[in-house]
Amino acid sequence: MPWWRPPATGNVPSRRCWPGWGSVEERPAFRWHPGLLIEEATLQVPFLADLVTLVDPTSRWSFLNWLRERGRLFPFYFAERFHIPRVEYEAYCRWAAERLPNLRFGLRAEGMRREPDGLLAVRIAPTGTPGGVGGEAAGWVRTRNVVLGIGTAPHLPAPLRLAAERDGAPVLHSAEYLDHRERLLRARHVTVIGSGQSGAEVLLDLLRRRPAGREGLHWLTRSPAFAPMEYSKLGLEHFTPDYTRYFHSLPETTRDTLVARQWQLHKAVDHETLAALHDELYHHDLALPDDAWPQVVLTPGVEVRTVEPLGSGRLRLELHHAEQGVDSSLTTDAVVAATGYRERSVEALLAGLGEAVRRDAAGRPVIGADHRVELSDGAPGAVFSAGAERHTHGVGTPDLGLMAHRAATVLNGVAGRERYPLPARTAFTTFGAARGAADAPRPTGTPSADSLPGPRGGPVPDPAGSADAAGSG
């Protein structure tokens, strides 16, 4: 029988349900943002944000061990790269995926249910035709724990989504950029929409490949500016387990307000890309006569209301400038929408558990600090979220730098013990009010080793001298 089918007998003990662990992925092979592996693009996080290092630097699955196995440690050492090329990170992840024995591609999880003995069963189906591939039917896998790591999907706002469904001039998400780059380079005029990192990288790549004076590019965004990402060292502490714990402790309405307000932590552009874009514009300008400017228009504060096809095979964008209250139109030959990603819904997978899934006021699953989906049925099997918890865990949910810590937290929960020791403190910032901090005496002398925070010994000290901190983090 195919490996995903359950045993034919009834209440089979859990040790026979699945040998150790297993993971299914509906795509035919591992790929990581293939449409945005632009040659010069780098990760926005250091290479230490690999699959394991921030939890277990000695793991054989680390980025440095991948370099070692490929004989590239010394070239990497002399390159002095803290932020590696995106294509290199994708190759490292592919290397890991190819060596994980129970990672199965071409299979899709479609739902789950609670078994009579308290275990969980997940319906697994081959991707492809409704009846399965090669005559194989769908089946159920019995398991004690389930981890939902379904990620995000490219998002197109309604006007752009409708235009993308029509034949004619291309309207595509930036996730598909490299698949269409040659066609875009042949277009007379291209409009890029969205002022995040992807939009900036697409514009920069097109600008580098189009001649001075004939660039034919527009960059539009609803945001009030083409803003740099918050990348100060203390600002980055919002991407620590300390801040995640603090965020999780806040009331639901406060969390929802914060997520919307913290866009510059993850939706803006890194300083290096903005500087490279300005340098490229400057060099294009140098190549032109004194009375000419590059044919590149960068306009913030503009909303795209509609996208209409023209008889000439071009597109007309109806625009609205919020601050001026002015409507205008733009004719273009292609649109690249760098309009972000949205969490995929877990509702289809959770539906079979019915009312056992606890919900918040907005109807979303309640997810504990340990990433466990809260269930009210008291059964032993647990469901964990690995990426669908921005509403409970905050802005760092999709961040690569927290990926290993989240995985270790989930594995500790599955094991029922601290399989991976995790630090008690990860940030210099104390998030939340510290009790009595204003009255705390000025510290004197050198702290002893047992007063240092986290894994260096002892609990995190309260600023007022108490071992109990008020608030989280």
C-alpha positions in Angstrom: 0.0 0.0 0.0 1.1 3.6 -0.5 2.8 4.9 2.6 0.1 7.5 3.3 -2.7 5.0 3.7 -3.8 4.0 7.2 -3.6 0.4 8.4 -6.7 -1.6 7.6 -7.4 -2.5 11.2 -9.2 -0.4 13.8 -7.6 1.3 16.8 -4.0 0.8 16.0 -1.4 2.0 18.6 0.2 5.3 17.8 3.7 3.7 17.4 2.4 2.0 14.2 0.7 5.2 12.8 3.8 6.9 11.3 7.5 5.8 11.7 8.9 8.8 13.6 7.8 11.8 11.6 6.8 12.7 8.1 6.2 15.9 6.1 4.2 16.4 2.9 4.5 19.2 0.4 2.2 19.7 -2.6 4.8 21.0 -4.9 6.9 18.5 -6.9 10.2 19.7 -5.5 11.7 22.2 -3.1 11.9 25.8 -4.4 12.2 29.0 -2.4 10.9 32.1 -4.1 12.2 31.0 -7.5 10.7 34.1 -9.3 12.8 36.5 -7.2 16.2 34.8 -7.3 17.6 37.9 -9.0 21.4 37.6 -9.5 22.4 40.5 -7.3 19.7 40.1 -4.6 20.8 39.1 -1.1 19.0 37.9 2.0 17.8 40.7 4.4 19.0 38.6 7.4 22.4 37.3 8.2 23.4 33.8 7.2 23.1 32.7 10.8 19.3 32.7 10.2 19.6 29.3 8.6 17.5 26.2 9.4 19.3 25.4 12.7 22.2 27.6 13.8 20.5 30.0 16.2 19.3 27.0 18.2 22.1 24.4 17.5 25.2 25.8 15.9 26.8 22.3 15.9 24.1 20.8 13.8 25.0 19.0 10.5 22.2 20.9 8.9 23.8 24.3 9.3 24.7 26.7 6.4 28.4 26.5 7.4 28.4 22.7 7.2 26.8 22.9 3.8 29.7 25.2 2.7 32.1 22.7 4.3 30.6 19.7 2.4 30.9 21.7 -0.9 34.5 22.7 -0.2 33.6 26.4 -0.1 34.4 27.4 3.5 37.5 29.3 2.6 36.0 31.2 -0.3 33.1 32.2 1.9 35.5 33.2 4.7 37.4 35.6 2.4 34.2 36.9 0.8 33.3 38.4 4.2 29.6 38.1 3.5 27.2 38.4 6.4 24.2 38.7 4.0 24.5 35.9 1.4 23.1 35.9 -2.1 19.5 34.7 -2.3 20.4 32.0 -4.8 22.9 30.6 -2.3 20.4 30.4 0.4 18.0 28.6 -1.9 20.7 26.1 -2.9 21.4 25.4 0.8 17.8 24.8 1.6 17.5 22.5 -1.4 20.5 20.5 -0.2 18.8 20.0 3.2 15.4 19.1 1.7 17.0 16.5 -0.5 18.6 14.8 2.5 15.6 14.7 4.8 14.3 11.1 4.5 10.6 11.6 5.3 9.9 14.8 3.3 7.5 13.8 0.6 6.7 16.0 -2.4 3.6 15.9 -4.6 1.3 15.3 -1.7 -1.3 17.6 -0.3 -2.9 17.6 3.2 -6.6 18.3 2.8 -8.1 18.0 6.3 -7.9 16.3 9.6 -10.1 14.6 12.2 -9.9 13.2 15.7 -9.8 9.4 16.0 -11.7 7.5 18.6 -8.5 6.7 20.5 -7.6 10.5 20.7 -5.0 10.5 18.0 -5.3 12.7 14.9 -5.8 11.6 11.3 -4.7 13.7 8.3 -6.2 13.2 4.9 -3.3 13.1 2.3 -3.9 13.2 -1.4 -1.6 13.1 -4.4 -1.5 16.4 -6.3 -2.7 16.3 -9.9 -6.0 14.9 -11.1 -8.9 14.6 -8.6 -8.5 10.8 -8.5 -4.8 11.0 -7.7 -1.7 10.3 -9.7 -1.0 7.0 -11.3 -4.3 5.5 -10.1 -3.4 6.0 -6.4 -6.3 7.3 -4.2 -6.2 9.6 -1.2 -5.9 8.2 2.3 -5.6 9.0 6.0 -2.5 9.1 8.1 -2.8 8.6 11.9 -0.5 10.6 14.0 -0.2 12.0 17.5 0.9 15.5 16.5 0.4 17.8 13.5 2.4 20.9 12.5 0.8 23.2 10.1 3.6 24.9 8.0 1.6 26.1 5.0 3.2 29.5 4.6 2.0 32.4 2.6 0.7 33.0 -0.9 1.2 35.9 -3.3 -1.5 38.6 -2.9 -3.0 40.7 -5.7 -5.5 43.4 -4.8 -8.8 43.1 -6.6 -8.2 45.5 -9.5 -4.9 43.8 -10.3 -6.3 40.3 -9.8 -9.1 40.9 -12.3 -6.6 42.3 -14.9 -4.2 39.3 -14.4 -7.0 36.9 -15.3 -7.5 38.5 -18.7 -5.5 37.8 -21.8 -3.3 40.5 -23.3 -0.7 42.7 -21.6 0.9 40.9 -18.7 -0.2 41.7 -15.1 1.8 39.5 -12.8 2.9 39.2 -9.2 6.6 39.9 -8.4 6.8 36.2 -7.3 6.7 35.4 -11.0 9.2 38.1 -12.1 12.0 36.0 -13.4 9.7 33.7 -15.4 8.6 36.8 -17.4 11.7 39.0 -17.3 12.6 38.7 -21.0 9.1 39.6 -22.0 9.1 42.6 -19.6 12.5 43.8 -21.0 10.9 43.8 -24.5 8.0 46.0 -23.3 8.1 49.7 -24.1 6.9 50.7 -20.7 6.6 48.7 -17.4 4.9 49.8 -14.2 6.0 48.3 -10.8 3.4 48.6 -8.0 4.4 48.3 -4.3 7.2 49.9 -2.3 8.5 46.9 -0.4 11.8 45.1 -0.9 10.5 43.0 -3.9 9.2 46.1 -5.7 12.6 47.9 -5.3 14.5 44.8 -6.5 12.4 44.4 -9.6 12.7 48.0 -10.5 16.5 48.0 -9.9 16.9 44.9 -12.1 14.8 46.4 -14.9 16.7 49.7 -14.7 20.1 48.0 -14.9 19.0 46.2 -18.1 17.4 49.1 -19.9 19.3 51.9 -21.8 19.6 55.4 -20.4 16.9 57.7 -21.8 14.7 54.8 -22.8 14.0 53.2 -19.4 10.2 53.5 -19.6 9.6 52.7 -16.0 7.1 53.8 -13.3 7.2 52.9 -9.7 4.0 53.5 -7.8 2.9 52.9 -4.2 0.1 53.8 -1.8 2.6 54.4 1.0 3.5 58.0 1.6 7.2 57.4 0.8 9.7 54.9 -0.6 10.7 54.3 3.0 13.8 52.5 4.4 13.3 49.5 6.6 13.9 49.8 10.3 17.3 48.1 10.6 18.9 49.6 13.7 20.3 47.0 16.1 17.8 47.8 18.8 15.0 48.0 16.3 15.8 44.5 15.2 15.1 43.2 18.7 11.5 43.1 17.6 12.5 39.9 15.9 13.6 38.1 19.1 11.8 35.5 21.2 11.6 38.2 23.9 9.5 40.5 21.8 7.4 37.5 20.6 6.6 36.6 24.2 5.7 40.2 25.0 3.5 40.5 22.0 1.7 37.2 22.8 0.9 38.5 26.3 -1.0 41.6 25.0 -4.7 41.9 24.5 -6.1 40.8 21.2 -7.1 44.3 20.1 -3.7 45.7 21.0 -2.0 43.0 19.0 -4.1 43.7 15.9 -3.3 47.4 16.2 0.4 46.8 16.5 0.6 44.4 13.5 -0.9 47.1 11.2 1.4 49.8 12.7 4.7 48.0 12.4 4.9 47.9 8.6 8.3 49.6 8.4 9.8 46.6 10.3 9.1 44.3 7.4 7.4 46.0 4.4 9.9 48.7 3.6 13.2 48.5 1.6 16.7 47.9 3.0 19.1 50.9 2.8 21.5 49.1 0.5 18.8 48.5 -2.2 17.6 52.1 -2.0 21.2 53.3 -2.3 21.9 51.0 -5.3 18.7 52.3 -7.0 19.7 55.9 -6.5 23.2 55.1 -7.8 21.8 53.5 -10.9 19.5 56.5 -11.6 22.5 58.8 -11.1 24.6 56.9 -13.6 21.7 56.9 -16.1 21.5 60.6 -15.6 25.2 61.1 -16.3 24.8 59.4 -19.7 22.1 61.9 -20.8 22.3 65.5 -22.0 22.0 68.2 -19.4 18.4 69.0 -20.2 17.2 65.3 -20.0 16.2 63.1 -17.2 16.0 59.3 -17.0 12.6 58.1 -18.1 11.8 56.7 -14.7 9.0 58.0 -12.6 8.8 57.2 -8.8 5.5 58.3 -7.3 4.4 57.5 -3.7 1.0 58.2 -2.2 -0.9 56.8 -5.3 -3.6 54.1 -5.3 -4.4 52.1 -8.4 -8.2 52.1 -8.6 -8.8 50.1 -11.9 -6.8 48.4 -14.6 -8.4 48.4 -18.0 -7.2 46.8 -21.3 -6.9 49.0 -24.3 -7.5 48.0 -27.9 -3.8 48.6 -28.7 -2.8 45.7 -26.4 -1.7 48.1 -23.7 -3.2 48.8 -20.2 -4.7 52.0 -18.7 -4.3 52.4 -14.9 -6.7 54.8 -13.2 -4.9 56.3 -10.2 -5.8 58.4 -7.2 -3.3 60.6 -5.3 -4.5 60.6 -1.7 -2.8 63.8 -0.4 -3.7 65.9 -3.4 -7.1 64.3 -4.0 -6.3 64.2 -7.7 -7.3 61.4 -10.2 -5.1 60.6 -13.2 -4.4 57.8 -15.6 -1.3 56.0 -16.8 -0.8 53.9 -20.0 1.6 51.0 -19.7 2.6 47.8 -21.5 3.0 45.6 -18.4 2.5 45.6 -14.6 4.5 43.9 -12.0 2.6 43.9 -8.7 5.0 43.7 -5.7 1.9 43.7 -3.4 3.1 41.2 -0.8 1.9 37.9 0.6 -0.9 36.7 2.8 -1.0 33.8 5.2 -2.7 30.8 3.7 -5.8 29.9 5.6 -5.7 26.9 7.9 -9.5 26.7 8.1 -9.8 23.8 5.6 -7.4 21.7 7.7 -8.9 22.6 11.0 -12.6 22.2 9.9 -12.7 18.5 10.8 -11.9 19.3 14.5 -15.1 21.4 14.7 -15.8 23.4 17.9 -12.8 21.9 19.6 -10.7 24.7 18.1 -10.8 27.7 20.4 -11.4 31.0 18.6 -10.6 34.6 19.4 -13.1 37.5 19.0 -12.3 37.7 15.3 -12.9 34.0 14.8 -9.2 33.1 14.4 -7.6 30.0 16.1 -6.2 30.8 19.5 -2.5 29.8 19.4 -0.5 29.4 22.6 3.0 30.8 23.3 4.4 27.4 22.4 2.7 27.6 19.0 0.1 25.0 20.0 -3.4 25.5 18.6 -5.6 25.5 21.6 -8.1 22.6 21.6 -10.9 22.1 24.1 -11.4 18.3 23.7 -8.6 17.3 26.1 -7.3 14.6 23.8 -3.6 13.8 23.7 -2.9 14.7 20.1 -1.8 18.3 19.5 -1.8 20.7 16.5 1.0 23.3 16.2 1.2 26.3 13.9 4.4 27.1 12.1 3.6 30.3 10.2 -0.1 31.1 10.6 0.2 32.9 13.9 1.0 36.5 13.1 -2.2 37.5 15.0 -0.8 35.9 18.2 3.0 36.1 17.7 3.5 39.3 15.8 5.6 40.7 13.1 8.4 38.1 13.4 6.2 35.2 12.4 7.5 34.9 8.8 11.1 36.0 9.7 13.9 33.6 8.9 15.7 34.6 12.1 13.0 33.2 14.3 12.5 30.0 12.2 14.9 27.8 14.1 13.7 29.0 17.5 10.0 28.3 16.5 10.9 24.8 15.3 12.7 24.0 18.5 9.8 25.3 20.6 7.4 23.0 18.6 9.8 20.0 18.9 10.1 20.6 22.7 6.3 20.6 22.9 6.0 17.4 20.8 8.7 15.7 23.0 7.1 16.9 26.2 10.5 17.9 27.5 13.3 20.4 26.7 14.9 18.6 23.8 16.5 21.8 22.7 17.5 24.2 25.5 16.4 27.7 24.6 17.7 31.0 26.0 15.8 32.8 28.7 16.7 36.2 27.4 17.5 37.3 23.8 17.2 41.1 23.8 18.7 44.1 25.6 15.4 45.8 25.4 12.9 45.1 28.2 9.5 45.1 26.4 6.7 46.2 28.7 6.7 48.1 32.0 9.3 47.0 34.5 7.9 47.2 38.1 9.7 49.8 40.2 12.2 50.7 37.5 12.1 54.4 38.3 13.1 53.8 41.9 15.8 51.3 41.1 19.2 52.0 42.6 22.1 52.7 40.2 24.0 49.4 39.8 27.5 49.3 41.1 30.4 46.9 40.6 30.7 44.0 38.1 27.8 41.5 38.0 28.7 37.9 39.0 28.2 35.1 36.5 25.1 33.8 38.2 23.4 37.3 37.8 23.8 37.3 34.0 20.7 36.8 32.0 19.5 33.7 30.2 21.8 30.8 29.4 24.7 32.6 31.0 23.3 31.8 34.4 20.2 32.7 36.5 16.9 34.4 35.6 16.6 37.7 33.8 17.1 40.4 36.5 14.4 42.9 37.2 15.6 46.5 36.8 14.5 47.2 40.4 16.6 44.3 41.7 13.8 41.8 42.0 14.0 38.4 40.4 10.4 38.8 39.1 9.9 41.1 36.1 6.6 42.9 35.6 5.3 42.1 32.1 7.0 39.8 29.6 10.3 39.9 27.8 
